Amino acid sequence: MKIIPARPEDSRLIGESVVEAIGIEIAQNLAGENHTLEDVVNMFAMLAKRDDTQYSYTNTLVALDDRGNPVGVCVGYDGARLHELRLPFFEAVSSCLGLSLEGVEDECDAEEFYLDTLAVLPEYRGKGIAGELLKESIKRAAKPAGLLVDPVNPKARRLYERVGFTKVGDRPFVHVMMDHMQYLG
């Protein structure tokens, strides 16, 4: 396996990964009654092609298998930039899906390198790829790494703890309380 910076052609994988990471329930809420999950994936893939969004390929690492096929992604960015990076996302949700996300708070700390999305294709799970993507993202960060994890997802929590993350508090994510974890080594 090899980990590289994402390229614009990885935008579809990034879009699918974001939808997988946020979960079907949140993705369906974004889709609403008038759109499909495919519309949501397409919106995130469109955002991934840009260089000014939180889901940009420029903020993403891709894991490649031994044949060079992308098998996982990790999206992360400087938490101090979330507000500016999020504006294109809010605009896309409004124009593509007809929703307003006014009142949604920034979920990350300005003092952190925020790990936003981690996803590995199902057939490659259990092979250590997620942990390697996290470690490489942490290595490239210029700030302490932080992330949010759903408290009812013990499998994800164990992964993050194995890598060296510890719960340091709680934070809201789209009005749901999540465990705020930081990499403490």
Disulfide bonds with the S-S distance in Angstrom:
none
